[in-house]
Amino acid sequence: MSVYWDILQAVEASVDAVSGVPATEVRYDLEAFQGDPCPLVIIAPGPEGEKHTKLIMPNGVWYEYPVLVALVTPGNRKSASGLEAYLQLRQDVRNKLFAVKLAGVSEVFDTGMGTEAVSKFAAAVGTNYRVTGWLMKYRSAETRSTT
């Protein structure tokens, strides 16, 4: 298995472990389809793919793997109805994702977080849904081939 695939699977398992999390899907891209269950957590590789961040002599390298995670819930036109439960679920998922280590992927040793790419997805989904999420960046230490 590739490190990227292992990371996606570990992120899915981490999100699934949060109490109250709806269905999760790992996809090629961050996109919602007609007929998707809602609420839903969508997990996808980041748009630019992995990049190396540091070389360690003689053959070590650090990579950063971007992973998009979006929590899609039904839109709610009532200003505060269910808000506390929604914010708690969001916080619980965020805390699970932002752990220093990623269970099951020994190469990962650091995590970063942003939101910009998920904001673009939220705008594309429309107002019938509430979308929140994160662009996670998982840093790994790996060995380069010398041949």
Backbone bond lengths (Angstrom), bond angles and torsions (degrees), N, CA, C in turn:
res aa  C-N    CA-C-N  psi(-1)  N-CA   C-N-CA  omega(-1)  CA-C   N-CA-C  phi
1 M - - - 1.448 - - 1.522 110.58 -
2 S 1.301 115.71 150.61 1.463 120.53 177.45 1.533 109.40 -81.51
3 V 1.317 115.90 154.52 1.462 120.40 177.26 1.528 109.67 -60.40
4 Y 1.345 117.14 -40.84 1.473 120.38 -179.41 1.529 110.60 -59.82
5 W 1.329 116.60 -45.98 1.469 120.11 179.58 1.523 110.29 -62.54
6 D 1.335 116.81 -42.92 1.459 120.23 178.17 1.526 111.05 -59.21
7 I 1.327 116.88 -40.43 1.460 120.94 178.69 1.524 110.66 -64.36
8 L 1.333 117.70 -46.25 1.469 120.56 178.90 1.528 111.52 -59.32
9 Q 1.331 116.20 -42.29 1.464 120.42 179.63 1.532 111.17 -66.97
10 A 1.338 117.14 -38.96 1.466 121.13 178.87 1.525 111.06 -68.36
11 V 1.322 117.18 -36.94 1.467 120.36 176.66 1.525 109.20 -64.57
12 E 1.321 117.08 -44.13 1.468 119.97 178.34 1.531 110.72 -60.29
13 A 1.328 117.45 -44.14 1.470 120.62 179.32 1.527 110.85 -64.55
14 S 1.322 117.66 -38.75 1.468 121.26 178.69 1.521 110.97 -63.32
15 V 1.326 116.33 -44.73 1.466 120.73 -179.98 1.530 110.25 -67.11
16 D 1.331 116.57 -41.33 1.472 120.33 178.69 1.528 112.04 -60.95
17 A 1.332 117.30 -27.42 1.462 121.51 -177.66 1.529 113.35 -76.30
18 V 1.326 117.16 -11.42 1.463 120.84 -179.83 1.529 109.14 -79.51
19 S 1.320 116.12 128.51 1.456 120.94 179.30 1.525 110.53 -61.99
20 G 1.321 116.47 131.31 1.454 120.80 177.13 1.515 114.72 89.24
21 V 1.344 117.43 1.91 1.460 119.58 179.85 1.524 108.86 -75.17
22 P 1.313 115.56 134.55 1.466 119.69 177.92 1.528 110.49 -74.76
23 A 1.293 116.82 -161.78 1.461 122.24 178.53 1.534 110.66 -60.56
24 T 1.339 116.63 149.19 1.465 121.47 174.97 1.520 109.27 -123.14
25 E 1.328 115.29 147.78 1.465 122.00 178.76 1.518 109.01 -138.79
26 V 1.339 117.06 131.53 1.463 121.36 169.96 1.521 106.17 -95.97
27 R 1.341 115.88 127.34 1.469 121.40 -176.28 1.524 110.61 -133.15
28 Y 1.335 115.47 164.23 1.467 120.71 175.36 1.517 111.50 -61.76
29 D 1.332 115.92 -41.30 1.456 122.01 -175.95 1.518 109.41 -133.41
30 L 1.318 114.26 162.20 1.457 120.62 176.20 1.522 107.37 -82.44
31 E 1.326 115.83 92.28 1.456 119.98 177.84 1.521 110.12 -147.87
32 A 1.312 114.79 147.85 1.464 122.12 178.03 1.526 108.50 -103.71
33 F 1.318 115.58 145.05 1.462 121.01 -179.18 1.519 110.59 -119.64
34 Q 1.316 115.59 150.59 1.449 119.97 175.03 1.525 108.05 -59.34
35 G 1.305 117.02 133.64 1.454 121.37 -178.95 1.521 113.96 94.86
36 D 1.345 117.82 -6.36 1.461 120.56 176.18 1.524 109.51 -62.07
37 P 1.343 116.88 144.26 1.458 117.92 172.51 1.526 109.12 -66.28
38 C 1.291 116.02 153.01 1.461 119.87 178.00 1.509 107.15 -141.43
39 P 1.287 118.82 121.53 1.462 129.27 13.99 1.540 112.72 -76.73
40 L 1.340 114.08 160.33 1.461 122.30 -176.76 1.524 109.50 -153.40
41 V 1.325 116.49 141.67 1.458 121.54 170.80 1.524 106.82 -108.03
42 I 1.332 116.06 122.62 1.465 122.09 179.16 1.523 107.87 -106.05
43 I 1.329 116.10 131.70 1.463 123.48 -179.51 1.518 107.31 -122.58
44 A 1.342 117.05 130.35 1.465 120.53 -177.28 1.527 110.11 -148.98
45 P 1.333 116.93 154.25 1.462 118.76 172.93 1.522 109.84 -60.55
46 G 1.326 116.58 148.34 1.458 121.33 177.42 1.517 111.23 -64.45
47 P 1.327 117.31 158.54 1.463 121.66 -173.15 1.526 115.19 -65.60
48 E 1.305 118.62 -24.81 1.463 119.89 -176.05 1.519 113.47 -104.23
49 G 1.313 118.81 -1.45 1.454 121.49 -179.98 1.520 112.23 71.50
50 E 1.330 114.33 179.15 1.454 118.76 -176.79 1.522 111.22 -71.51
51 K 1.331 115.44 156.34 1.457 120.50 175.77 1.522 108.29 -141.57
52 H 1.322 115.42 150.29 1.467 116.93 178.10 1.522 108.01 -83.10
53 T 1.326 115.31 142.90 1.459 120.07 -176.95 1.523 112.92 -116.28
54 K 1.336 116.50 -18.72 1.457 118.32 -179.58 1.522 109.69 -162.79
55 L 1.325 116.02 141.10 1.459 121.46 173.77 1.519 108.52 -102.27
56 I 1.330 116.22 137.44 1.456 122.78 178.75 1.527 106.77 -121.46
57 M 1.306 117.29 119.70 1.467 120.00 -178.29 1.518 110.77 -71.68
58 P 1.321 120.99 144.23 1.458 125.01 6.69 1.529 113.77 -89.39
59 N 1.361 119.32 -28.71 1.471 117.91 -176.21 1.529 113.17 -142.37
60 G 1.315 116.96 26.60 1.462 120.03 177.66 1.519 111.52 -93.69
61 V 1.303 116.58 154.71 1.462 121.88 177.96 1.527 108.88 -150.61
62 W 1.334 115.98 143.66 1.453 121.42 172.52 1.523 107.70 -102.00
63 Y 1.325 116.30 134.10 1.453 122.29 175.17 1.515 108.77 -117.13
64 E 1.327 115.93 152.37 1.455 122.13 173.48 1.525 107.53 -117.89
65 Y 1.333 116.13 121.39 1.462 122.67 -177.65 1.531 109.38 -106.34
66 P 1.334 118.34 112.92 1.462 119.81 177.13 1.530 111.21 -80.80
67 V 1.322 115.60 136.29 1.462 121.77 178.69 1.527 107.73 -133.53
68 L 1.318 116.14 125.74 1.462 121.91 176.85 1.522 109.60 -91.05
69 V 1.322 116.10 133.67 1.464 121.78 177.80 1.527 106.96 -131.42
70 A 1.330 116.48 120.32 1.466 120.87 -179.38 1.524 109.79 -124.12
71 L 1.319 115.11 130.59 1.459 122.80 174.34 1.526 107.07 -99.95
72 V 1.330 116.17 112.67 1.464 122.24 -177.71 1.525 108.04 -107.96
73 T 1.337 115.89 120.90 1.466 121.51 179.13 1.522 108.66 -126.44
74 P 1.329 117.37 160.52 1.470 118.86 178.00 1.526 110.54 -61.60
75 G 1.317 116.08 144.79 1.456 120.30 175.41 1.513 110.28 -63.97
76 N 1.302 116.27 150.63 1.454 120.85 -178.38 1.524 107.51 -135.72
77 R 1.292 116.23 111.81 1.458 119.70 -177.14 1.532 112.32 -82.95
78 K 1.329 117.03 -8.33 1.467 120.57 174.99 1.515 106.86 -82.41
79 S 1.284 117.12 121.87 1.460 122.17 -167.01 1.522 115.32 -55.93
80 A 1.314 119.96 -37.18 1.454 119.59 -175.86 1.523 113.80 -126.70
81 S 1.310 118.18 1.29 1.457 121.08 -177.87 1.530 110.07 -65.27
82 G 1.318 116.80 119.12 1.461 121.34 178.30 1.516 114.85 77.79
83 L 1.308 117.71 4.84 1.468 121.39 -175.18 1.523 112.24 -62.76
84 E 1.311 118.04 -43.43 1.463 119.80 -177.80 1.531 111.46 -62.23
85 A 1.326 117.43 -44.86 1.471 121.30 179.31 1.524 110.55 -64.28
86 Y 1.318 117.24 -40.26 1.471 122.16 178.07 1.533 110.50 -61.76
87 L 1.322 116.88 -46.90 1.466 120.58 -179.39 1.524 111.34 -66.02
88 Q 1.326 117.42 -35.33 1.469 120.09 178.03 1.523 110.53 -67.10
89 L 1.336 116.69 -43.75 1.465 120.07 178.02 1.524 110.34 -61.41
90 R 1.318 117.35 -44.80 1.460 122.08 178.87 1.531 110.43 -59.17
91 Q 1.325 116.61 -44.84 1.462 120.89 179.70 1.525 111.52 -63.99
92 D 1.330 117.03 -42.83 1.463 120.63 -179.41 1.532 111.43 -63.23
93 V 1.337 117.36 -42.26 1.461 120.77 177.70 1.525 109.77 -65.33
94 R 1.320 117.07 -46.88 1.472 121.24 179.80 1.526 111.26 -56.47
95 N 1.323 116.79 -46.72 1.461 120.23 -178.22 1.526 111.86 -63.40
96 K 1.311 116.84 -36.45 1.473 121.07 178.45 1.529 110.20 -67.61
97 L 1.328 116.96 -40.05 1.467 121.15 -178.41 1.523 112.69 -71.42
98 F 1.331 117.32 -32.21 1.453 121.18 -171.73 1.533 113.11 -89.35
99 A 1.317 117.45 14.95 1.463 120.80 177.01 1.527 109.95 -63.94
100 V 1.330 116.40 148.37 1.466 120.84 -179.18 1.524 110.92 -64.03
101 K 1.312 117.29 -42.52 1.470 122.41 178.45 1.525 108.79 -104.68
102 L 1.316 116.08 151.14 1.459 122.22 177.49 1.521 107.32 -111.72
103 A 1.323 116.97 110.86 1.465 122.01 -175.25 1.528 111.20 -52.75
104 G 1.326 115.75 129.00 1.457 121.22 176.61 1.517 114.93 91.67
105 V 1.333 118.07 -5.97 1.473 120.58 179.36 1.526 106.70 -126.98
106 S 1.325 115.47 92.38 1.463 120.44 -173.54 1.524 113.06 -64.26
107 E 1.335 117.78 -24.78 1.463 120.56 -178.91 1.526 113.06 -69.67
108 V 1.335 117.96 -25.46 1.465 121.46 -176.14 1.524 110.00 -77.85
109 F 1.343 115.55 128.03 1.462 119.50 -179.21 1.522 113.45 -130.69
110 D 1.323 119.23 -0.70 1.458 120.94 179.85 1.517 109.42 -157.12
111 T 1.347 115.99 155.00 1.456 121.38 -177.32 1.521 110.10 -136.87
112 G 1.326 116.51 138.40 1.458 122.82 172.95 1.521 108.76 -121.94
113 M 1.333 116.16 165.44 1.460 119.52 -175.82 1.525 111.22 -146.37
114 G 1.324 116.85 139.78 1.456 123.87 173.64 1.516 108.54 -146.32
115 T 1.341 117.31 -178.49 1.468 119.93 -177.94 1.521 114.09 -134.59
116 E 1.320 118.98 -9.16 1.462 120.93 -168.42 1.528 115.11 -56.29
117 A 1.322 119.08 -44.77 1.465 120.81 -177.32 1.527 111.56 -66.98
118 V 1.308 118.52 -34.46 1.458 121.87 -179.88 1.526 110.32 -71.43
119 S 1.313 117.85 -31.45 1.464 121.29 176.83 1.523 111.03 -61.17
120 K 1.322 117.34 -38.90 1.473 121.28 177.72 1.522 110.79 -65.67
121 F 1.334 116.70 -40.37 1.462 121.16 177.54 1.529 110.26 -63.26
122 A 1.323 117.01 -42.29 1.465 121.60 179.92 1.522 110.91 -59.08
123 A 1.319 116.81 -40.93 1.467 120.70 179.20 1.523 111.19 -64.71
124 A 1.334 117.23 -33.79 1.462 121.26 -178.64 1.524 112.65 -75.83
125 V 1.321 117.80 -27.29 1.467 121.85 -176.61 1.524 111.63 -72.55
126 G 1.307 117.11 -36.42 1.464 120.39 177.96 1.513 112.84 103.39
127 T 1.320 114.97 -179.54 1.459 121.10 -171.08 1.522 114.75 -86.31
128 N 1.327 118.14 -6.41 1.464 119.26 177.93 1.520 111.96 -77.47
129 Y 1.327 116.67 -7.69 1.455 121.98 -178.34 1.523 110.06 -129.95
130 R 1.288 115.46 151.47 1.465 121.83 171.52 1.524 105.59 -105.39
131 V 1.321 117.02 126.85 1.469 121.94 -178.90 1.515 108.83 -124.59
132 T 1.310 114.63 129.68 1.455 121.24 172.40 1.519 106.81 -136.66
133 G 1.302 116.77 160.78 1.459 117.27 179.57 1.504 112.88 169.88
134 W 1.313 114.12 -168.42 1.456 120.92 -170.64 1.519 111.22 -145.44
135 L 1.320 114.95 149.97 1.459 122.20 166.72 1.522 105.06 -101.12
136 M 1.313 116.01 102.43 1.462 121.52 -179.55 1.530 108.86 -86.48
137 K 1.308 116.43 145.11 1.465 121.71 176.68 1.515 107.67 -127.09
138 Y 1.334 115.73 106.82 1.459 121.74 -178.47 1.528 108.87 -98.04
139 R 1.333 116.18 122.53 1.463 122.16 -178.44 1.512 109.38 -96.22
140 S 1.329 115.83 134.59 1.457 120.61 -178.56 1.523 110.71 -127.94
141 A 1.318 115.63 154.80 1.469 122.63 173.35 1.509 107.16 -108.68
142 E 1.333 117.00 122.05 1.454 121.79 -176.86 1.526 110.41 -133.74
143 T 1.316 115.48 173.19 1.455 120.94 179.24 1.506 109.58 -110.63
144 R 1.349 115.80 131.22 1.459 120.65 176.77 1.509 109.84 -84.60
145 S 1.308 115.06 148.68 1.468 120.18 173.66 1.528 108.73 -72.24
146 T 1.289 116.53 139.62 1.477 120.43 179.67 1.517 111.71 -99.08
147 T 1.330 118.09 4.49 1.469 120.45 179.13 1.502 111.26 -113.41
